[in-house]
């Protein structure tokens, strides 16, 4: 994979932002599968998976704490991994407009600079914990852009998470009020449960994961999956042994990438 660490000034955020872009151009896998240099370096666009990190994390976590890069290289899929800080990928009540940045500015930047496909069938998003919420939220507000969404231990209800942390004597260092407002949790504009639309013209496939050793996130992810199914979305839920952490998420993102690649092959065959 070709790794590109990009820093550019965001008009929406009013500050420099960082995004990692990995492209399967001239990779070992591509070279082994090609018969000539012309084929290796042929002009083309690549399917893209947007990846969102967890709270108190950063874009590099996906590269250094999982084998996501190897999975994507083998599948011939590009990765776009922005730094979200602790924004949940929304227009914050008292902060930056990360929702607008992710939905309007980042795709324009990427498509302008890199050979990344704009086709819905070749665009997916996934994330863990906070990033799982971000993927679900953007997949539901822009279903016309994404064919597949991966929700890994999604932090889908801030009030439930805050209450559990408080009850168990764990410091909650997220400023929920700055993110979501006075209620300190997702509201009408940012509640992914309310964004599920039975009448939507486009409905991405959802892969929802949450390990059996998880704490407060299990029930909310199960309910999210159930509501998706009731609304007519193609959705699956996988539990299995695993705690809230990168060891579990590594296996999950492998499954997301494999399913994304499978969907692309099915679309090409049609």
C-alpha positions as CSV (number, residue, x, y, z in Angstrom):
1,X,0.0,0.0,0.0
2,X,1.1,3.6,-0.7
3,X,0.7,5.6,2.6
4,X,-0.1,9.2,2.3
5,X,-0.2,11.4,5.4
6,X,-2.1,14.5,4.3
7,X,-2.4,17.8,6.2
8,X,-4.6,20.4,4.6
9,X,-6.4,23.5,5.7
10,X,-10.1,22.8,6.1
11,X,-12.4,25.6,5.2
12,X,-15.2,24.0,7.2
13,X,-13.2,23.5,10.4
14,X,-11.1,26.6,10.0
15,X,-7.9,24.8,10.8
16,X,-5.4,22.2,9.4
17,X,-6.7,18.6,9.5
18,X,-4.9,15.3,9.0
19,X,-6.1,12.3,7.0
20,X,-4.3,9.1,6.2
21,X,-4.9,7.8,2.7
22,X,-3.7,4.3,1.7
23,X,-3.8,3.2,-1.9
24,X,-3.3,-0.3,-3.3
25,X,-1.3,1.0,-6.2
26,X,1.8,-1.1,-7.1
27,X,1.3,-3.1,-3.9
28,X,2.9,-6.6,-3.6
29,X,-0.5,-8.1,-4.1
30,X,-1.3,-6.1,-7.2
31,X,2.1,-6.9,-8.7
32,X,1.6,-10.7,-8.1
33,X,-1.8,-10.6,-9.8
34,X,-0.7,-8.6,-12.8
35,X,1.0,-9.7,-16.0
36,X,2.8,-6.5,-16.9
37,X,3.9,-3.1,-15.6
38,X,1.2,-1.5,-17.7
39,X,-1.4,-3.5,-15.8
40,X,0.2,-2.7,-12.4
41,X,0.2,1.0,-13.0
42,X,-3.0,1.3,-15.2
43,X,-5.0,4.5,-14.6
44,X,-8.0,3.5,-12.5
45,X,-10.0,4.4,-9.4
46,X,-10.1,2.3,-6.3
47,X,-13.0,1.4,-4.0
48,X,-12.6,3.2,-0.7
49,X,-13.4,2.4,2.9
50,X,-13.6,5.4,5.3
51,X,-12.4,4.4,8.8
52,X,-13.2,6.3,12.0
53,X,-11.3,5.8,15.3
54,X,-12.5,5.6,18.8
55,X,-12.6,8.3,21.4
56,X,-9.2,9.3,22.9
57,X,-7.7,7.8,19.7
58,X,-6.3,8.8,16.4
59,X,-6.2,7.8,12.8
60,X,-2.9,5.9,13.2
61,X,-4.5,3.4,15.6
62,X,-6.1,1.6,12.7
63,X,-2.6,1.0,11.2
64,X,-0.6,0.2,14.3
65,X,-3.1,-1.7,16.4
66,X,-4.8,-3.8,13.7
67,X,-3.8,-5.5,10.4
68,X,-6.3,-3.4,8.5
69,X,-3.7,-2.3,6.0
70,X,-2.9,-5.9,5.0
71,X,-6.6,-6.8,4.7
72,X,-7.3,-3.8,2.5
73,X,-4.2,-4.4,0.3
74,X,-5.2,-8.0,-0.4
75,X,-8.7,-6.8,-1.3
76,X,-7.5,-3.9,-3.5
77,X,-9.3,-1.3,-1.4
78,X,-8.2,2.2,-0.5
79,X,-8.5,3.5,3.0
80,X,-9.3,7.0,4.1
81,X,-8.7,7.6,7.8
82,X,-9.3,11.1,9.2
83,X,-8.4,12.4,12.7
84,X,-11.7,13.2,14.4
85,X,-10.4,14.0,17.9
86,X,-13.4,13.4,20.2
87,X,-16.1,15.0,18.0
88,X,-18.2,11.9,17.2
89,X,-18.1,13.1,13.6
90,X,-21.0,15.5,14.1
91,X,-21.5,19.3,14.0
92,X,-20.7,19.8,17.7
93,X,-23.1,21.9,19.8
94,X,-20.2,23.9,21.2
95,X,-17.3,23.2,18.8
96,X,-16.3,22.4,15.3
97,X,-18.6,21.2,12.5
98,X,-17.1,17.8,12.0
99,X,-20.3,16.4,10.5
100,X,-20.2,19.0,7.7
101,X,-16.5,18.3,7.2
102,X,-16.9,14.6,6.8
103,X,-20.0,14.8,4.6
104,X,-19.1,17.7,2.4
105,X,-15.4,18.7,2.4
106,X,-13.4,15.5,3.0
107,X,-14.9,13.6,0.1
108,X,-14.3,16.5,-2.3
109,X,-10.7,16.8,-1.2
110,X,-10.1,13.0,-1.6
111,X,-11.8,12.8,-5.0
112,X,-9.9,15.9,-6.2
113,X,-6.5,14.6,-5.1
114,X,-6.6,10.8,-5.2
115,X,-7.8,8.1,-7.6
116,X,-10.7,7.1,-5.3
117,X,-14.1,5.9,-6.7
118,X,-17.2,8.0,-6.2
119,X,-19.5,5.1,-7.0
120,X,-21.8,4.1,-4.2
121,X,-21.1,0.4,-4.8
122,X,-17.4,1.1,-4.2
123,X,-17.8,3.3,-1.1
124,X,-18.1,2.0,2.5
125,X,-17.5,3.3,6.0
126,X,-16.7,1.6,9.4
127,X,-15.6,2.6,12.8
128,X,-15.1,1.4,16.4
129,X,-16.8,2.7,19.5
130,X,-17.1,6.5,18.9
131,X,-16.1,5.8,15.3
132,X,-18.8,3.1,15.1
133,X,-21.4,5.8,15.9
134,X,-19.8,8.1,13.2
135,X,-20.0,5.4,10.5
136,X,-23.6,4.6,11.4
137,X,-24.6,8.3,11.5
138,X,-23.1,9.2,8.2
139,X,-24.4,6.0,6.6
140,X,-27.9,6.9,7.6
141,X,-27.9,10.6,6.7
142,X,-26.2,9.9,3.3
143,X,-27.3,6.4,2.3
144,X,-27.0,7.4,-1.3
145,X,-23.2,7.4,-0.8
146,X,-22.5,4.2,1.0
147,X,-23.2,0.6,0.1
148,X,-21.9,-0.9,3.4
149,X,-21.5,0.3,7.0
150,X,-19.5,-1.4,9.7
151,X,-20.4,-0.6,13.3
152,X,-17.9,-2.0,15.8
153,X,-19.0,-1.7,19.4
154,X,-20.8,1.5,18.5
155,X,-21.0,4.2,21.2
156,X,-24.6,4.9,20.1
157,X,-26.1,6.4,23.2
158,X,-24.0,8.9,25.2
159,X,-26.3,9.1,28.2
160,X,-26.2,5.3,28.7
161,X,-22.4,5.3,28.4
162,X,-21.9,8.2,30.8
163,X,-24.3,6.7,33.4
164,X,-22.5,3.3,33.3
165,X,-19.0,5.0,33.7
166,X,-20.3,7.0,36.6
167,X,-21.9,4.1,38.3
168,X,-18.7,2.1,38.1
169,X,-16.4,4.9,39.3
170,X,-14.7,5.3,36.0
171,X,-13.7,8.8,35.0
172,X,-15.6,10.1,31.9
173,X,-13.2,12.5,30.1
174,X,-15.5,13.2,27.2
175,X,-17.2,16.6,27.1
176,X,-20.7,15.3,26.1
177,X,-22.2,18.8,26.6
178,X,-19.8,20.3,24.0
179,X,-20.5,17.5,21.6
180,X,-24.3,17.0,21.8
181,X,-25.6,20.0,23.9
182,X,-27.3,20.4,27.2
183,X,-28.8,16.9,27.3
184,X,-25.2,15.5,26.9
185,X,-26.5,12.8,24.6
186,X,-27.6,12.2,21.0
187,X,-30.7,14.2,20.2
188,X,-33.2,14.3,17.3
189,X,-30.6,15.6,14.8
190,X,-27.9,13.1,15.9
191,X,-29.8,10.1,17.2
192,X,-28.9,7.2,14.9
193,X,-32.0,5.3,16.0
194,X,-34.2,8.1,14.7
195,X,-32.2,8.3,11.5
196,X,-33.3,4.8,10.5
197,X,-35.8,5.3,7.7
198,X,-38.1,2.5,6.6
199,X,-39.0,4.5,3.4
200,X,-35.4,5.4,2.4
201,X,-34.7,5.0,-1.3
202,X,-31.2,3.8,-0.5
203,X,-30.4,1.4,2.3
204,X,-26.7,0.5,3.0
205,X,-26.0,-3.0,4.3
206,X,-25.0,-2.8,8.0
207,X,-22.6,-5.2,9.8
208,X,-23.0,-4.6,13.6
209,X,-20.5,-6.1,16.1
210,X,-20.3,-6.1,19.8
211,X,-18.3,-8.6,21.9
212,X,-19.9,-10.7,24.7
213,X,-17.5,-9.3,27.2
214,X,-18.5,-5.7,26.4
215,X,-20.2,-3.7,29.1
216,X,-22.8,-1.1,28.4
217,X,-22.5,-1.1,24.6
218,X,-24.0,-4.6,23.9
219,X,-27.7,-3.8,24.4
220,X,-27.6,-0.6,22.4
221,X,-26.0,-2.3,19.5
222,X,-28.4,-5.2,19.6
223,X,-31.3,-2.8,19.6
224,X,-29.8,-0.8,16.7
225,X,-29.5,-4.0,14.7
226,X,-33.1,-5.0,15.5
227,X,-34.4,-1.7,14.4
228,X,-32.5,-1.8,11.2
229,X,-33.9,-5.2,10.4
230,X,-37.5,-4.0,11.2
231,X,-37.0,-1.1,8.9
232,X,-36.0,-3.4,6.0
233,X,-32.3,-2.9,6.0
234,X,-29.9,-5.7,5.2
235,X,-28.2,-6.1,8.6
236,X,-26.3,-8.7,10.6
237,X,-25.2,-8.8,14.2
238,X,-22.1,-10.6,15.4
239,X,-21.1,-11.0,19.1
240,X,-18.6,-13.6,20.0
241,X,-15.9,-13.4,22.6
242,X,-14.3,-10.0,22.9
243,X,-13.9,-6.9,25.0
244,X,-14.0,-3.3,24.1
245,X,-10.7,-3.0,22.4
246,X,-8.5,-3.4,19.3
247,X,-7.9,-7.1,19.5
248,X,-11.6,-7.7,19.0
249,X,-12.0,-4.9,16.4
250,X,-9.2,-6.3,14.3
251,X,-11.2,-9.4,13.6
252,X,-14.3,-7.4,13.0
253,X,-12.7,-5.0,10.4
254,X,-11.4,-8.1,8.6
255,X,-14.9,-9.3,8.2
256,X,-16.1,-5.8,7.0
257,X,-13.4,-5.6,4.4
258,X,-14.1,-9.2,3.2
259,X,-17.8,-8.4,2.8
260,X,-17.1,-5.1,1.1
261,X,-14.8,-6.9,-1.4
262,X,-17.5,-9.6,-1.9
263,X,-20.1,-6.9,-2.7
264,X,-17.8,-5.3,-5.2
265,X,-17.3,-8.6,-7.0
266,X,-21.1,-9.3,-7.0
267,X,-21.7,-5.8,-8.5
268,X,-19.1,-6.4,-11.2
269,X,-20.6,-9.7,-12.1
270,X,-24.1,-8.1,-12.5
